[in-house]
Amino acid sequence: MTAAIVATAFGGPEVLAPTEVEVAGPGIGEVTIEVRAAGVNPSDGKRVAGMFGTDPSKLPLRLGSEVAGMVTAVGPDAVFELGDEVVAYTVAGGWAGAVTARGANVFAKPVGLGWDEAAGLLLVGTTAAHLLEATGVGEGDTVLVHGASGGVGVIAAQLARLRGARVIGTASARGAKVLEALGIEAVRYGDGLLERVRATGSRIDAALDTVGTDEAVDVSLAVADVDRIATIAAFHRESDGIKVLGSGANRGTDVRNAARPQLLELAGRGDLVLPMGPSFPLADAADALRLVMTGHPGGKVVLHP
Ligand SMILES: NC(=O)c1ccc[n+]([C@@H]2O[C@H](COP(=O)([O-])OP(=O)(O)OC[C@H]3O[C@@H](n4cnc5c(N)ncnc54)[C@H](OP(=O)(O)O)[C@@H]3O)[C@@H](O)[C@H]2O)c1
């Protein structure tokens, strides 16, 4: 048995509760991981809120889709050994002291990457990679990234630069400091955003929205070709003809899965940085989720079992 956090009902962070769960023994290719850090994502909050379904038979709902930790048990044909330091995404029920993961979703943790960064990288990183693929970002492009200091945005901005693009990122005053430290041009979001983007003097070849506001979509449509605008959050704007990623025919599962090893390699050698926010003990998962659901977490939030 291990400690875990579950949602006892669909609702806000107050429905989260600590419990004890069985850890499944590893099957073929699988490994059991003693969790050192687990990522907290807006998608966890959306699941708890019932935005992905409210089937009561799913309760109590296990949460947490990404972890970093140490291998403590291996199934037949597993490629890892006891004591290996690994990253796993996706897992089911990563907000726990231990979790068993499919071999295809487990990767060696680069030596140069801390537990927290490793635990928080892959959900946002694979989503960012999908945004770049969907909009064909490449050498010489200028890319507008909405929410560029957020988890997905900050990785998308850096990956775009690694592809040879110029990046203009929208951010708050606090977020702008994060972007400046990474050498990314920032413009403030909010009233007057379109004028500020135009004042950069650059044509915009592609626009990536990680925020989902009408402001982000409207400004994107005003400056970029609709074929090169993608969003991961403005599901209500699909009728504008922009690419809405992460559901239906646009899950991007292959692109996202294929991106995982490269993301870890880039982060391990310091070419990709995930700015971290506060970390919380596992028992305080409700506070962590509350912070993430404000939309202003101040960096990637992780739990420590
Ligand atoms: N469809 C998919 O496959 C998929 C996958 C992953 C995530 N998502 C969704 O994508 C969104 C972002 O996820 P994330 O993990 O990157 O979140 P995050 O780390 O919390 O980042 C959110 C960012 O949005 C910025 N922001 C907040 N309000 C804003 C506004 N009005 N205008 C512009 N920027 C604003 C915040 O900046 P400040 O704090 O500086 O204000 C912050 O940098 C979430 O809705 C998430 O559910 C979708």
The ligand as a Gaussian input file, in Angstrom:
#p B3LYP/6-31G(d) Opt

LIG

0 1
 N       -5.288000      20.645000     -25.323000
 C       -4.228000      20.080000     -24.770000
 O       -3.720000      19.049000     -25.227000
 C       -3.617000      20.693000     -23.549000
 C       -2.443000      20.176000     -22.993000
 C       -1.853000      20.839000     -21.909000
 C       -2.464000      21.975000     -21.384000
 N       -3.631000      22.405000     -21.925000
 C       -4.296000      23.609000     -21.409000
 O       -3.475000      24.729000     -21.743000
 C       -3.620000      25.743000     -20.748000
 C       -2.233000      26.156000     -20.247000
 O       -1.640000      25.080000     -19.561000
 P       -0.250000      25.306000     -18.785000
 O        0.089000      24.039000     -18.119000
 O        0.729000      25.963000     -19.681000
 O       -0.741000      26.391000     -17.685000
 P        0.096000      27.322000     -16.710000
 O        1.471000      26.786000     -16.523000
 O       -0.765000      27.573000     -15.544000
 O        0.280000      28.686000     -17.512000
 C       -0.764000      29.564000     -17.737000
 C       -0.146000      30.838000     -18.319000
 O       -1.193000      31.656000     -18.832000
 C       -0.876000      33.000000     -18.517000
 N       -2.126000      33.748000     -18.470000
 C       -3.078000      33.713000     -17.492000
 N       -4.099000      34.518000     -17.845000
 C       -3.777000      35.052000     -19.058000
 C       -4.431000      35.963000     -19.940000
 N       -5.626000      36.493000     -19.649000
 N       -3.810000      36.280000     -21.096000
 C       -2.602000      35.758000     -21.408000
 N       -1.932000      34.889000     -20.619000
 C       -2.521000      34.559000     -19.460000
 C       -0.179000      32.940000     -17.198000
 O        0.678000      34.049000     -17.095000
 P        0.797000      34.918000     -15.728000
 O        0.743000      33.950000     -14.572000
 O        2.101000      35.592000     -15.842000
 O       -0.377000      35.848000     -15.742000
 C        0.607000      31.648000     -17.292000
 O        1.898000      31.901000     -17.793000
 C       -4.537000      25.137000     -19.680000
 O       -5.865000      25.552000     -19.967000
 C       -4.431000      23.643000     -19.917000
 O       -5.554000      22.922000     -19.461000
 C       -4.222000      21.811000     -22.989000

